[in-house]
Each structure stands twice: as C-alpha cells, then as structure tokens.
Amino acid sequence: MAHANTYEHIALAALNQYAVMAPEIRFLGKSGNISFYVETLDSNFLLRIHQALPGLQNDIWQKPDVIESELKWLDALRRDTNIIVQEPLQNLEGGWVTQVLADDTQDIFNCSLLRWIDGSVSNKERTPQQAKNLGLLMAQLHRHSSQWNLPQNFVRPVFDENLFRTALEAFYPAVTMGLVLPEHYKMLTVATEKIVAMMETLGTTPDVWGLIHADLHDGNYLFYNEEIRPIDFARCGFGHYLYDIGESIQYLMPQVRPSFFEGYETIGKLPDGYLQAVEGFFIMATIGNYSFHLSNPEEHKFISDDVEHIAKTLLRKYLEDESFLFG
C-alpha cells in the first residue's frame, strides 16, 4: 500500500495518460477509492485511484475488468437515458482503466477518470417530492438495466446470499469488542437467514434481478435545482432490484417513504409482497453498512447505539412479521 504522500504522484502520473492539459489537482478524500478533483482551463474531472472496499475483505472491486464494467454502464446510461451521470473518459490508448506503477512500493494502482458534474449533496431531510423523484430515478436505472444488452466480458460483483453472510461474519468482531450484545448479534443472524429464504422465493428472473447501483444513499446523489443526479457507481453489481430500494430507502424518513414508492411505480413494477422483501433488504443493507464501518474506531459508538436501537425496534418487528417501514 502506498503512503498518503505518494497518492498525488500517482494521480498526476495517471493524468499524463489522458488528453488533459495543465491539470491542477486537489485531494478530496479516501473511502472505497482515493479521489482527486481535477481542474483544467476548459473542464473539470474526478480522478479515482481504486482500492478494495474495506469490510467485505474482497479485492474484486479493484480488478481492472470489474472497474471497466462499471465505467461501461455509466457510458451506456449517459448515451441511452436522460439521467445525468459522470461521463467516463478513455485514456490515450483507448482504455477505460489506467494503471500506474508506484515508484517506492512497485504496487500497481488502477485509476479512472470521470467528467465532473454540477450539483450538491443536501443534508436536509427529503421532502415528499424529492423522495418521489428519487424513486423515479431508481426505476429509470432498473429499467435501463433490464433492457441493456451487457457487453462482452462485463463483470461486476453479485449481491447474493454469500456476500450477505460474509458481511454478517465480518461484523462478528463487534461482539468480541463489546460493541454489540451477543443476543443482538443472534437476532441479526436469525434475520439474515429469514432474508436469505426470502431471496430464494424471489428468484433471479430479469423482472426482479439485474444490475443495480447498490449504494444510492443520500451522499451518493446530487441535487441540481430539483433534478437528482446519481454518482459513485463503484459498488454497482448484480442483485435484486428490491435490495437496491432497501439500501436507498433506509436513509429516508418513514413519512416520505410512500412517496418513494409512488415515484418508482410511475414507470416501474413492484412484485407482490414487495414491502416485506424491502424491509428484509433494508435490514441486510444495514448489516452491510455496519460491517463496512467497523474498521473505523470513530464509528464504533454509533454502531453500538444503532444496533441496540434497531434490535429493540426494527429487528423485533421483522422477526415477528410486523411491518416497520412506514412506522
């Protein structure tokens, strides 16, 4: 792993392989990727240095063909729909992924370049109209996914029962660290098995399963006036469309969640019994988020408090077949 002070060198070396003149760069942050804002005289860009997503203990996310597949979906969305997404750029050799060799460690870093889009993240609670627009946006993404002919060698991770069980196992250290009570972890385990059984009944036919964003939380879409623009497709993969909804809707207040479904159903069809399935995926997405953030000590108090809260409320209701999504 390169030291922090080498990332700027890697970013500049990557930019040398694009038709980008006189770039000035600014470090933005480090999460699943290390990102830089790139400013030139005539355009602005986002440069990403790809790293494995922590928590899932899997380096598949940084493999060149996996990154390239994400960029191909972005390119198709930009060409085929009216959704405003970041345009991926090919390097001077026509490749979507640019590799840079770090001088000090000899590590190879995969990099990608996206055109910057205007908009801002809102920290305010979503209005019913904004929730409705978000539901419509997700339905548009799912409709494109269901109609798009995947290009050859398209590879993205799969959000199946194996990935979910891995996320739960990766969260077990929270028990040994004293952050989570054993009985609450047991509730998460029982809920996971119930969710996996539900997934089997849903099946994987094209009307319920396809390419999904998988991370459309409130920090991963921008507002440009009232238009919603999705960003950060780095976690996209194959999964149930209802999982995509469960992941996203957990960040909406209960009173505006019906508006989300109203927006979705303007162009998308929801299967029978969708509400209970979404609630299951809501819980599974929450477990995944716990597992993702467990390696960050600054998140430990939140995780501890939140697990105790959902164990007494959402988990109890879910395990007793009571609905909680709108309550």
C-alpha positions in Angstrom: 0.0 0.0 0.0 1.4 3.4 -0.9 1.9 6.1 1.6 -0.6 9.0 1.6 2.1 11.4 0.2 2.5 9.2 -2.9 -1.2 9.4 -4.0 -0.7 12.8 -5.6 2.2 11.5 -7.6 0.1 8.5 -8.7 -2.8 10.8 -9.7 -0.5 13.0 -11.8 1.1 10.0 -13.4 -2.4 8.7 -14.4 -3.4 12.1 -15.8 -0.4 12.0 -18.1 -2.1 9.2 -19.9 -5.2 11.3 -20.8 -5.8 14.2 -23.1 -6.0 16.5 -20.1 -3.9 19.7 -20.4 -2.3 21.5 -17.5 -4.3 19.9 -14.7 -4.4 21.2 -11.2 -5.5 18.6 -8.6 -7.0 18.7 -5.1 -7.3 15.7 -2.8 -11.0 15.0 -2.0 -10.9 12.0 0.3 -10.4 8.3 0.8 -13.2 5.8 1.2 -13.6 2.9 -1.2 -11.4 4.9 -3.6 -8.9 7.7 -3.2 -10.3 10.6 -5.2 -9.0 13.9 -6.6 -10.7 16.9 -8.1 -9.0 17.8 -11.4 -9.4 21.3 -12.7 -8.2 22.4 -16.2 -8.8 25.5 -18.3 -11.9 24.2 -20.1 -13.2 21.3 -17.9 -13.2 19.6 -14.5 -12.9 15.9 -13.7 -12.9 13.4 -10.9 -9.8 11.1 -10.8 -10.2 7.9 -8.8 -7.4 5.6 -7.5 -9.2 2.4 -6.9 -8.8 0.4 -3.7 -10.6 -2.6 -2.3 -13.7 -1.7 -0.3 -13.0 -2.3 3.4 -15.2 -4.5 5.5 -16.0 -7.1 2.7 -12.5 -8.4 2.7 -12.5 -8.9 -1.0 -10.3 -7.3 -3.6 -12.7 -7.9 -6.5 -13.8 -4.3 -6.5 -10.3 -3.1 -7.7 -9.8 -5.6 -10.5 -9.4 -3.9 -13.9 -12.2 -5.7 -15.7 -14.6 -5.0 -12.8 -13.8 -1.3 -12.8 -14.1 -1.2 -16.6 -17.5 -2.8 -16.4 -18.7 0.0 -14.0 -17.5 2.6 -16.5 -19.2 0.9 -19.4 -22.5 1.0 -17.6 -22.0 4.7 -16.8 -21.2 5.3 -20.5 -24.4 3.4 -21.5 -26.5 5.4 -19.1 -25.2 8.6 -20.5 -25.9 7.5 -24.1 -29.2 5.7 -23.6 -31.1 7.8 -21.0 -31.8 11.3 -19.8 -30.1 10.6 -16.5 -27.2 12.9 -15.8 -24.2 10.8 -14.8 -20.5 11.4 -14.8 -19.0 10.6 -18.2 -16.1 8.2 -18.0 -13.2 9.0 -20.2 -10.9 6.7 -22.1 -7.1 7.2 -21.9 -4.8 7.9 -24.9 -4.7 4.2 -25.7 -8.4 3.8 -25.6 -8.6 2.1 -22.3 -11.1 2.8 -19.6 -8.7 1.9 -16.8 -5.3 3.4 -16.4 -2.6 1.6 -14.5 0.2 3.4 -12.6 3.3 1.7 -11.0 4.2 3.3 -7.7 7.9 4.0 -7.6 8.5 3.3 -3.9 6.4 0.1 -3.5 6.1 -1.2 -7.0 2.4 -1.6 -6.4 0.1 -1.2 -9.4 -2.7 1.2 -9.0 -5.8 1.1 -11.2 -7.2 4.6 -12.0 -10.2 6.0 -13.8 -11.2 9.5 -14.9 -14.8 10.9 -14.9 -16.1 14.2 -16.1 -17.3 16.3 -13.2 -21.0 17.1 -13.0 -22.5 20.1 -11.1 -24.8 19.6 -8.2 -24.6 19.4 -4.4 -25.3 16.9 -1.6 -28.2 18.0 0.6 -28.0 17.4 4.4 -31.7 18.3 4.8 -34.5 15.8 5.3 -36.0 14.9 2.0 -39.4 16.3 1.1 -42.1 14.0 -0.3 -41.5 15.4 -3.8 -37.7 14.7 -3.5 -38.4 11.2 -2.3 -40.8 10.7 -5.2 -38.1 11.9 -7.6 -35.6 9.5 -6.1 -38.0 6.6 -6.5 -38.5 7.6 -10.2 -34.7 7.8 -10.7 -34.2 4.3 -9.3 -36.9 2.9 -11.5 -35.2 4.5 -14.5 -31.9 2.8 -13.5 -33.7 -0.5 -13.1 -35.5 -0.2 -16.4 -32.2 0.5 -18.2 -30.6 -2.4 -16.5 -33.4 -4.8 -17.6 -33.2 -3.6 -21.2 -29.5 -3.2 -21.7 -27.6 -5.9 -23.5 -24.5 -6.4 -21.4 -21.2 -6.1 -23.4 -18.8 -8.9 -23.6 -16.6 -9.6 -20.5 -18.9 -7.5 -18.3 -18.0 -8.4 -14.7 -19.4 -7.0 -11.5 -19.9 -8.4 -8.0 -23.1 -10.2 -7.1 -25.2 -9.2 -4.1 -26.3 -12.8 -3.2 -26.6 -14.7 0.0 -22.9 -15.4 0.1 -22.0 -11.7 0.1 -24.6 -11.0 2.8 -23.4 -13.9 5.0 -19.8 -12.6 4.6 -20.9 -9.1 5.7 -22.6 -10.6 8.8 -19.5 -12.7 9.6 -17.2 -9.7 9.1 -19.4 -7.9 11.7 -18.9 -10.5 14.4 -15.8 -8.8 15.9 -18.2 -6.1 17.1 -19.3 -8.7 19.7 -15.8 -9.6 20.9 -15.0 -5.8 21.1 -18.0 -5.3 23.3 -19.8 -3.1 20.9 -22.8 -5.4 20.3 -24.5 -7.8 22.8 -24.4 -11.5 21.8 -28.2 -11.7 21.9 -28.5 -8.8 19.4 -26.0 -10.4 17.1 -28.1 -13.6 17.3 -31.1 -11.5 16.2 -29.1 -10.3 13.2 -28.2 -13.9 12.4 -31.8 -15.1 12.5 -32.9 -12.1 10.4 -30.2 -12.9 7.9 -31.4 -16.5 7.4 -35.0 -15.2 7.1 -33.8 -12.7 4.4 -31.9 -15.4 2.5 -35.0 -17.7 2.5 -37.0 -14.7 1.1 -34.4 -14.1 -1.6 -34.8 -17.7 -2.8 -38.5 -17.2 -3.2 -37.9 -14.0 -5.2 -35.7 -15.9 -7.7 -33.4 -14.2 -10.3 -35.6 -13.6 -13.3 -35.0 -10.4 -15.3 -38.1 -8.7 -13.8 -36.7 -8.8 -10.3 -32.9 -9.1 -10.7 -30.3 -7.2 -12.6 -27.6 -4.6 -12.5 -28.1 -2.2 -9.5 -26.4 0.8 -8.1 -26.4 -0.8 -4.6 -25.3 2.3 -2.8 -27.7 5.1 -3.6 -27.7 6.7 -0.2 -28.2 10.4 0.5 -24.5 11.2 -0.1 -24.4 9.4 -3.5 -26.8 11.6 -5.4 -26.6 15.3 -6.1 -29.3 17.9 -6.4 -29.1 20.3 -9.3 -32.1 22.5 -8.6 -34.6 19.7 -8.1 -33.0 17.3 -10.5 -31.4 14.3 -8.9 -28.1 13.1 -10.3 -26.7 9.8 -9.2 -23.0 9.5 -8.5 -20.5 6.9 -7.2 -21.4 3.7 -9.0 -18.3 2.0 -7.5 -20.4 -0.6 -5.6 -22.8 -1.4 -8.5 -23.3 -5.1 -9.2 -25.9 -7.7 -9.8 -28.7 -8.1 -7.3 -32.4 -7.9 -6.6 -34.0 -4.6 -7.5 -35.7 -4.6 -4.2 -32.3 -4.8 -2.5 -31.4 -1.6 -4.3 -34.6 0.0 -2.9 -33.9 -1.3 0.6 -30.4 0.1 0.6 -31.6 3.5 -0.5 -34.8 3.9 1.4 -33.2 3.4 4.8 -32.0 7.0 4.6 -35.4 8.5 4.1 -37.7 9.4 6.9 -40.7 7.0 7.3 -43.3 9.6 6.4 -41.8 10.2 2.9 -41.1 6.6 2.0 -44.6 6.1 0.5 -43.7 8.9 -1.9 -40.6 7.0 -3.0 -42.7 4.0 -4.0 -45.2 6.3 -5.7 -42.3 7.7 -7.8 -41.0 4.3 -8.6 -44.3 2.9 -9.7 -44.8 5.7 -12.3 -42.6 3.6 -14.6 -41.5 0.5 -12.6 -43.5 -2.5 -11.5 -43.2 -3.8 -7.9 -43.8 -7.6 -7.3 -46.4 -8.9 -5.0 -45.3 -8.8 -1.4 -42.6 -6.2 -2.1 -43.0 -4.4 1.2 -41.8 -7.3 3.4 -38.9 -8.0 0.9 -37.8 -4.4 1.0 -37.9 -4.5 4.8 -35.6 -7.6 4.8 -33.2 -6.0 2.4 -33.3 -2.8 4.5 -32.0 -4.8 7.4 -29.5 -6.6 5.3 -28.2 -3.3 3.9 -27.9 -2.0 7.5 -25.8 -5.0 8.5 -23.6 -4.4 5.4 -23.0 -0.8 6.5 -22.1 -1.8 10.0 -19.6 -4.3 8.6 -18.2 -1.6 6.2 -17.6 0.9 9.0 -16.5 -1.4 11.8 -12.8 -0.8 10.9 -13.2 2.9 11.7 -13.0 3.5 15.5 -14.8 6.8 15.1 -17.9 4.9 14.0 -17.9 2.5 17.0 -20.2 4.4 19.3 -22.7 5.0 16.5 -22.7 1.3 15.6 -23.1 0.2 19.2 -26.0 2.6 19.8 -27.7 1.9 16.5 -27.6 -1.9 16.8 -29.2 -1.6 20.3 -31.9 0.6 18.8 -32.8 -1.5 15.8 -32.7 -4.7 17.8 -35.5 -3.3 20.1 -37.5 -1.8 17.2 -37.0 -2.9 13.6 -35.4 -6.3 14.2 -38.0 -7.3 16.7 -40.8 -6.4 14.4 -39.3 -8.0 11.4 -38.7 -11.3 13.2 -42.4 -11.2 14.4 -43.6 -10.4 10.9 -44.7 -6.9 11.8 -44.2 -4.1 9.2 -41.9 -1.3 10.2 -41.1 0.7 7.1 -43.7 3.4 7.4 -43.8 3.5 11.2 
